[in-house]
Amino acid sequence: MPPRNRAVEGLRGYALIAAMWIRSTMTYRTSFLLSTFGNAAITLLDFVAISIMFSHVDELGGFTLPETALLYGSCSASLGLADLLLGNTDRIGARIRDGSLDTMLVRPVPVLAQVAADRFALRRLGRIAQGLGVLGWAVSDLDQLDWTVGKVLLVPVMIVAGAGIFGAVMVAGAAFQFVAGDAAEVQNSFTYGGCTMLQYPPTVFAKDLLRGVTFIVPLAFVNWLPALYVLGRPDPLGLPAWAAFASPLVALAVFVPVSLAWRAGVRSYRSTGS
């Protein structure tokens, strides 16, 4: 099957599987609403902790609370979007161990689409909603900024491109599980752990760490570099201003080796032998 047709079939299969799980979820709407609200409330506690911190200090690494809220909201929304669409890829380790991945291999739908859409959790909209809520408050409170057209457009692009980068990390972690057998926590350390780091100003971290998350695992392109441009602040590593707009290209570039790693992982799968 040509790559383009395979991609179309993958998206179609993903949509059908996700729709099935959404219909199942909406059968119990009260439970869905409560779980979505709970998801939003629990994740919002991170920002509550940051707010409490700012009740004792005026700035953190030179950033005010609204500026830090911009980092928090954009990162949380990006991770929430990636988690909604691809978050279930961390379950593949269990499928590899029990051999249930075999059933996916014989279906006429790409394995990645099936793995990502399996048990599609619509309640994860809660994280996206609370992230966008904090981001909206931050933007409204930063009215002293010079909001050019480029900065306004960069905010939604930052969220979508950041979701793409987080999604690539999730797929890379899933590919690694073909070798490790179970490495979900390794994947989570780069996604959830990475988002926790990105919620704080880059100026509070050592430059060696900043170089690592810029040139090795490019998490800095999720929100740090675009947000620094929006806030009119210089990059601690001295990168040029155009780097703030490179997030979409970085997301696409990261998916190339990740897709190859995923295909290599699927090809190496040997089932359980049962």
N, C-alpha and C positions, 0 to 999 in steps of 0.2 A: 504494500500500500504506500503511495507517495506520502512524503512527510506532511504536506498540506492537508490531504484527506485524513491522515491519521490524527492531526491536531483537531480537525473539525469533529471527528468521531469522538475524540477524547472529551472535548467540551460538551458535546451532546450527551455522552454517557454520564459525565459529571453532573450536568443539569438534571438528568432524569433521576439519578440516585439521590441527589440533594433534595429534589422535589418530593421524593418518596418519604424521606426522613422529616421534611417539613410538614407534610400532611399528617404523619404520625405524631409529631410534636403538637400540632394545633388541635388534635383530638382532645387534649387536656389543656385548654387555654389558660385557665387559672394557674395551673402548675407552671406553664410556660412564662406567664407574666411574673410570677413570684420568683422563679429561678433567674429570669433576666434582670429583675430589680436587684436580687441578691448578688448577682455577678457584678453589676455596676457598683453597688454599695461596698462590696468587699475590695474591689480594685481601687475605689476612691479613697480608701484608708491610706494608701501611699501618699496621696496629695495632702490629706489631713496631717500626716506626720511632717511633711515639708512645711505646711502652714504653721504648725506648732513651732518648728525650728525657727521660722522667721518672726515669731512673736518675741524671740530673744535677741535676734540680730537684724540689722537693717539690710545687709547684703551678704551674699554667699559667693565668694570668688569674684566679687564685683558685680554680681547680678542681683536685681531686686526680685521680689516675689512674683510680680506679673511676668518678668522676663523668664524666670525659672518655670512659671506655669506654662509659658509658650513651649518650652522644651518638653515638659511633662505631657501636656495635652497632645502635641504632635506625635510623640513617641508612642503614647498609649493608644491613640487612634490607629497608627500604622500597625502596631503589633496586634491590635484587636482585629483589624481587617485581615491580616495574614493568618491569624489564628482561626478566624471564621472559615476561611477558604482552604487552608492547608494544615491546620493544627492537628488533624487526626493522623498525619503521617508518622507521628511518634509511636503509633500503635503497631507499626509494621514489625517491630521486634517480636511481639507476642505471636503474630501470624507466622513469622519465620520459625519460631520454636515449636509451635503446635502443628505446623504444616498446612494451616488453612489458607495460606497464600496460593496453594495449588488451584483452588477453585477460581481465583481471580485470573490465573494464567490461561485458563481455557475459555474465558469469556471474550467476546469480540470487542472489548473496550480496553484501552491502554491501562496498564496496572496502576500507574500513578493517579489517574483520574478516579479509579475505584478506591484506592487507599485514601485519597484526600477527601472524597465525598462520603466515605463510610461513617455512619453515625453522625451525620452533619448536625452540629449543635447550634441551632438558631439563637439560643440563650446568650451566646457570645456577643451578640449585638450590644449587650450591656456595657462591655468594656469600650466598645467603639463610641457609644452614646456618652459615657462619662468623660472619655478623652476629648471628644468634640466639645462637650460642655465647658470643660476647663480651658480648652483652647479658645473658645468663643469669649469667655470672661477675660482671658489674657489679652486678646486682640482689642477688646473694647476698652481695657484699662491702659493700653499703650497708645492712646490717641496723640501723645506727644511725638510719636515717630512720624517720619516723612513717608507716608504710604504711597509709593509710586505704583504704577501699573505692574511693573515687574515684581515688586514685593507682594502685591495682592495675589497675583497668579502663582507665585512661588509657594504659597502656603498649601493650597490643595495638591499641587504637584509634589510637594515634600511628603505629604501623607501617603499618596498613592505609590510613589517611588520607594518610600520607606517600607511600605508593605511588601513591595516586590523584593527588596533586599532581605527582609526577614523571611519571606517565603523561600528564597533561595537557600538561606541557612537551614530552614526546616527540611527541605528536600535533600540537602547535603547530609544532614544528620540522619535522615531515613536511609540514604544510600550507605552510610557508614555502618548501619545496623546489620547489613548483609554480611559484614566482616566480623563485627563485634558481637552480634547476636542480640544484645540488648544495650543500647546506648542512649536511651531516651533522656536521661539526666544530663548527658553531655550536650545533647541538642538544646535542652532547656537552659543550660548555663549560658549559651550564646544568644538565645532569644529572650527569655524572661530576665535572665541576668544582665544581658546586654541592654535591654530596655531600662532596667533599674539604673544602670550607669548613665544612660543617655538622658535621664530625667534631671540630672544635675549639671551645672555649668562645666564646660571642659576645662576651665581655668583652675579647677580644684584638683585636677589629676596631673600626674607626672607626664612629661613630654614623651617618654618612651612608651607609655601606655597609649597616648594619643597617636603616635606613629603606628602602633600595632593595629588600632581600630580604624586607621585611615588607609594604610597600604597593604595590610595582610587580610584582616577580616573587616571590610569597609563599612562598619556600622556608623562611623562618623557622618556618612552621607545620608543616613536616615533622617537626622534632624540637626545635628550640630552645625555643619557647614551651611546649610540653607538658613537656619535660624540666626546664625551670626550675621549673615548678610541682611536679613530682615531687620535685625536689631541695630545694624550699623556698627558692629564690633569687629575688630580684627581677628583673624584666625591665629591661635597660639603658635601654630607651626609655620606661619607666614605664607600659606598657600594663596595663589592669586584669587581675585574676586570671582572669576568665572567658574571656579570649583563648586560654588554654591549651586550652580545650575546643572551640575554633572550627575546628579542623583539618578535620573532616568537612564542615562547611558551606563552608569555603574551597575544598576539593577539588571540591565540587559547583558552586560559583559559578564557578570557573576553567574548568570543562568547558563552560559555556554559550558564551562567546565562542570557545573553541577549536573546538567543534563547528561553529560558524558559519564559522570560518576554513577548516576542513577542507572543508566543503561548497562554499565559494567556490573553493577550490583545485581540487577535482575538476571543477567546472563550467568552470573556465578552461582545463582541459587540452585541447590541440589535437593530440595525437599527434605523430609525427615526420614525417608526410606520406608515409611509404613504403608 
